[in-house]
Amino acid sequence: GDASFAITGNPEVDQLLSISQTASDPDGDGETTITWQASSDNENSWLTIGSDADLTVSSDLEGQHIRAVVDYVDGEGFQESVITPALLIEESPIDDGDDFGTTPDSSGTLTINGSSDGELEIAGDKDWFAISLEAGKNYSFDLIGNSLRDPFLTLRNSNGDSMATNDDGGAGFNSRLGYRADSSATYYLEAGAYADAFAGTYTLSAAELAPPPPGFNPEDGYGHVDAKIAFEQLLNISLPDVPALGGDLWGVDNVNAPEVWTSNDDFSGVTGANVIVAVVDTGVDLNHQEFEGRLTPGYDFVDDDETADDGNSHGTHVAGTIAGARDSSGITGVAPDASIMPIRVLDNNGSGWLSDIIAGVRWAAENDADVINLSLGGGGFSQSMADAIAFASEQGSVVVMAAGNSGGSSPAFPAAHAEAHGLAVGAVNQQRNLAGFSNRAGTTALDYVTAPGVDVYSSIPGDEYARYSGTSMATPHVAGVAALLKSHDNTLDPERIEELLTQTASNNGSADFEQQDQPSTSRMEGNFDNSDNNATDVITLETIDNFTANELKAPLIGNLSGSEYKREKTADKIDQLVEKDAGQFAHIEEFEIIDSTQNNFATMDLSDGKNADRISLLTNLLENNQFEYFEFDQQMTAL
């Protein structure tokens, strides 16, 4: 057996804790060394906090568990390690200085379209705010951390029962909740911290949202996409039903693509010819039989070469759903005569960087992609991604994005950008029931539709096939329908195609829809506006003081300012200064333009050396109007 030890002392702030030996090692005791550890997540993980014989409890340990690891060499020369039982450091009672409590009598008050500032004085503190909501109205609540590192927002009913929670639904680590009130009553918003682990100041705000457009609901948005009804609306004709393909091609049947392929007296039929669909993903199997003769040149932004082959299978599966050959073998895609442009931005593990995805989207748009499929996601709001999607739309590309697989109440990014441009796509099963894993449409109106995404059969590398599930599988069904529309009429712009798909989806009923004089969804502009709450992680002259030098060690994306000529000159000059290690530019370890033709965006890695003044460097670049903003690069994954 081993010796045993225990922590002695009062587990409260400012008290001294020591180690006492409660039993000897039968083989003999030896000299001990002590490592103190703390856990803020209910003993799931531990961090070292000291190695002295005693530990004075500091205030930042309140609410955490403490233990000690005691190492010694026994009488026979064996190294032994013993862990003491853990103790919970009691939280100090919040004194009368606590701003808000957690009862109706001690809560603060929040008004609709107003905000309130508060502070969690210690870890574990929570603040309630009473708010009056009206039945049937939609609301959005934001909890923005000022000095609070990781806000956590809870909505409670009039009895104080939890109804909904959110951790990182806003920008960065901020929280955002959307809610449609089912009764008129007083509710409570609870401002807290993730895992009760942090203290700090915050701003809580509430806003009433405009009524949703006709046919839109928070679950499945505008509903299931329907190629047949979209063409009937576009052409003001009726298309006859055709026999289902059946079997593994149920997804193509489900969006009524075969009805559009078939010619009749009023319509010649369309199968996607002369349309390019960019698959921005893990690449595509360039030798797969499904795409023979229909691959256009693409690019590999992971390896920086022109061979965007697929080492994962995800991208090949997506491409097959879009444009698998109509040849009575394997599978048939929604737009079987469309061409595929393979853009590799995710590695063989299905992971990649936001900067590569931005580069891929812009490259596809600049190289005449009619439709861009983004079956990927992760991270949070990105202004540069919003700008890339807006750019693609302006170039004439319909951007179709997977809503996310976390079962969230609203789309993940980048699909959330469909509030301004593009389409977000949720997943349904063969019965058109929304998949449990699929992110919902949310209370903020955006162009969200659904398509088959459960057990979808499609191509994978090596002339093979497999069934995958995810909003990644739903997205190419919609991209395929968009390709059919573009194939029929190449003058249709992205806004018109998006309108056709949303306004003829299942929640709008039938082809009796009459085109509105104005788009039914009030779509936000994609241009940069740092007054938006989404921009809290965007680094500008106004916000740079909110960031620490340590945070700025992370890889950055920068948006260059000025005309195309000025951007090119700025990029060339910075390249030269970095190469020469000139002045502050010696602290830029890597600088690379993302889009080589427009010079709009660059990636930048700053030195982590002690003498690197990262804040001063970025401030100078912003003050000199060389850059409009910076933001952090983010990791993304296939969905």
Secondary structure, DSSP 8 states (H G I E B T S, - for coil): ---EEEEES--STT-EEEEEEEE--TT----EEEEEEEESSTTSS-EEEE-SSSEE--GGGTT-EEEEEEEEE-TTS-EEEEE---EE-------TT-S--SSTTT-EE--TT-EEEEEE-STT--EEEEEEE-TT-EEEEEEEESS-SSEEEEEE-TT--EEEEESS-SSTT-EEEEEE-SS-EEEEEEEEEGGG---EEEEEEEEE-----TT-BTTTBT-B--HHHHHHHHHT----------GGGHHHHHTT-HHHHS-BTTB-----TT-EEEEEEB---TT-GGGTT-B---EETTTTBS----SSSHHHHHHHHHH---SSSS---SSTT-EEEEEE-B-TTSEEEHHHHHHHHHHHHHTT-SEEEE-EE-S---HHHHHHHHHHHHHT-EEEEE--SS--SS--TTGGGGGTSSEEEEEE-TT--B-TTS----SS---EEEEE-SSEEEEETTTEEEEE-SHHHHHHHHHHHHHHHHHH-TT--HHHHHHHHHHTSGGG-STT----SS-SS-----S--TTSGGGGG-B-TTTGGGS-TTGGGS-EEEEE-S-HHHHHHHHHHHHHHHHTT-GGGGGEEEEEESSTTT--EEEEEE--STT--HHHHHHHHHHTTSEEEEEE--EEEE-
